[in-house]
Amino acid sequence: MARVVAVASFVHVGIRLLFIMLELGQASEMYTGSLGATASGDVIIGGLFPIHLTVEKNNNSFAPHLQKCIGLEHRRLVKALVMINAIETVNKSPLLADANITLGYWIMDSCSDVSTALRATAKFTGQTDCHTNNSSNNSNNTSAQTPPVMAVIGAAHSEMSIAVARQLTLEMIPQISYSSTAVILSDKSRFPAFLRTIPNDVHQTAAMVRLLKNHGWNWVGFVFTDGDYGKSALDNFVSQASEQGICVAFKSTLPGSLSGPDIDSAIRLAARTIYNNPKVKVIVSFSKSTHMKLLFQELSRQTLEAGDNITAMKRVWIASDSWSFSNFVSGDLNLEDIGHIVGFTFKSGDLSSFAQYLNRLETFENIDTNNNPFLQELYMQLNKSKSPWTEVVTSLRAHTDADIVFSIEMAVSAVAQAVASLCRSKDCKTPGSVQPWKLLEELRTQEFEKEGKKYKFDKRGDINLGYNMTMWRSHEGNIHVHDVVAEYHPHNNSFSYTKHSSTMQLKELQHIISKCSNSCIPGQFKKTAEGQHTCCYECINCTENYYSNNTDMDQCLSCDSNTQWAPEGSSSCKNKDLLYFSWRDGFAVVLVSFAGLGILLTLLLSALFLYQRNTPVVKAAGGPLSQVILFSLAVSFVSTMLFVGRPNSLQCKCRQVLFGISFTLCVSCILVKTLQILLAFQFNPELQEALKKLYQPYAIIFVCVALQVTTCICWLVLKSPYNRTISNPTTLLENCHEGSYLAFGVMLGYIAVLAFVCFICAYKGRKLPNQYNEAKFITFSMLLYLISWMLFVPIYVTTSGVYLPAVEMVVILISNYGILSCHFFPKCYVMLLKKEKNTKSAFRETLYEYSCRSISSFTMSQSSGSELPSGSPQTSTVNSSVSSFPVIPADPPQTTVVTDSTDVSYCTVLYQGSIMRRKCLRRSTSI
């Protein structure tokens, strides 16, 4: 039974084909585009599709004439069939049934020629069409008047849509394109009646630029078809690419028409340009599919002629919507030869309705071909090729592009719902009751529904749903072009990748390098030669204190010179090392250890001197003044510790002032001791009485210290020391600035003056008895102080860096230890190890011996002259000096010493004078 049905169906198809062929006769031998597929209805919708490849150029006649359309292609016919099916489907829907309205269609072929499209548009608007019959009588003109259509769906290419839109705008007939993407068509001031169910090329080129940016391709070629579509895409692409640092290495223009005389030379030139730019591994193409097929063939030929392997022509081809689904462009080449093709397509929808239509077409079920000259011509081709009908329908299925089907069906749905909205309140069956501009207004303002989703034309007349990105792949010799690997979202200029198997292949394309110059690594910047592309450059290392932290940076960034630095060729800034005389520094540890030891020694000495405060040694050392000296030394040792550690404002103010006042107190006490010794032994009688009245120890100390305190207060008030940070090339040095070096110098100079006075006075008293020989040690300690600070000044002035505080710290320690060593260590030696010398009797004996030696020396120096008279200045000096010595213990005199016959007789024999003898006895009595 099944076999009988199949045979019957085959017979039915054969009879139908024979009937169509008889209807056509010779009329189909030359299709001129003046015919069209039609269907009646209350509202007629025009359709304009490039069903034929091109027109046959004939320039022999100057009179207006029709041109023969040639090259019927299945994939082009599919678009017209989609519109037919969409209108038939919507007529059966409740939408129009409730409004009691039907849609008809009038589909014309533009033959991919603008002139032919304009003739079709003239028919849509009801204008007279003059053409020349290609019979023997070329001057026989005919005209036909047809009622205008309410809307037009088409055209396919932008340059054609621009021309048609200008004509339709005169009547404000709405035009809805399904694939014209030129940006200029979004200008509603120029094309107010133009709408489209796709986004414009601004978004497509933006998606391509994003793809290039994501893969790091910045050296690309651009191939485009001459015309508004290609030029508009080029302008948008170049503008957007330059903003992202992408350069167009070359721009190859292909003629819009395949029948032009310069098509071959243009293809050869484009192929040669591509071959001669081997660094350009990525090429963006806004060309027609037929042009790309010719380009691939020519590029293959030139590659082989040059002696290269066919793989040398491999590139990454970024295909625009105009050929992203056209797998036939490979011709006899494999995808492995061409390279990788990444295509951008419009959003797609459900194909089930059109698939059912093709099924019916295969069996001629409810298919009327009488009003469709395109199907009739297809039958004629079938008859010539002896191919079965099922094979033709299979070819139609293979050339069905899901995105184009969805766009055309969306356009029909928009018109149908706008018509239904208008006809609910008006009688649309009466011709002229509804004007096209009313339908345009409805289209621009109202939403429409498709497959359960609502859509609306935006203010530019576009429906921007984004794009699908496809990746071509080859499998068993077949090229698959419908694998969607990502979706592009125009609102945030981003991709969302699918889980398709080809997605990984897309991501692997990142290994392909398409750059004029190699990337500059971090630490380098791009230097472009004048007149070159910005993408062709050399990489230069960043200079010191500059860095680049990314690849291919145009310029290096500057580090913060206050806190950061960077070596040459650095990819980041380094924080400058913070330097100061740290507690962890080995030198600082040594100096602090000496300071701590000094504090400990002063405390021990203070305790020892306090314990033996009634002994002759302690009294001879100054008694209470020794405690003041030790206290000032302890404070001076403490002040040295303020030179260590990270400086702060308080520390900077305190360290110099604390040292200056404490050491002034120390030197002042030493000065008092020096003056005390000189008063006792060295001054002449005339000055002695006056100096005794002026000699007030504590008053002298107070005045000396008060002057230094005054200096320090003025220093702190007027220009006090402060902490500062010195920025060096690689380090930050924190130290104290003295504020006023003049005040600093005055403070140190004042101490030096006191020390120098002590030195002079002590030097004069250097020959005193050993127990009272403070002058020798004072002389040495002050000399040590003066020398050390004289060395400090040039070192301090010429030295900078971390160890500058250590210089002053060392000098202070030397000064402090000099005073401890010279003033107190000898006393400790006597008190601890020579206790027999720390008695009153030992002091009396030493003093007596010194007095006798002094008198003997004086008498011998006068033996060559006359005897000195009583009361002479020289005699009085010895007398009064000895008798007034203030540091002698005040115990009663020992008679044994005074009445010593040996000493007295020695004095008598030696001097032989009553005056001298009396002086000797007076000194003994004084003791």
PyMOL commands that set and color helices and strands:
alter all, ss='L'
color gray80, all
select helices_A, chain A and resi 2-24+27-29+74-91+94-99+114-124+158-171+183-186+201-215+228-243+263-275+289-305+310-313+327-330+335-338+352-363+373-385+389-398+402-423+436-445+501-511+586-611+616-620+624-641+649-681+685-694+697-719+741-764+770-772+774-798+804-833+835-837+840-862+873-883+895-898+901-911+914-926
alter helices_A, ss='H'
color red, helices_A
select strands_A, chain A and resi 36-39+43-49+52-55+69-72+103-109+131-132+141-142+151-153+175-177+194-196+219-225+247-254+282-286+315-319+339-346+448-450+453-455+467-471+473-475+478-480+484-489+494-497+524-527+538-541+546-547+557-558+564-565+574-575+577-579+722-727+731-737
alter strands_A, ss='S'
color yellow, strands_A
deselect
rebuild
show_as cartoon
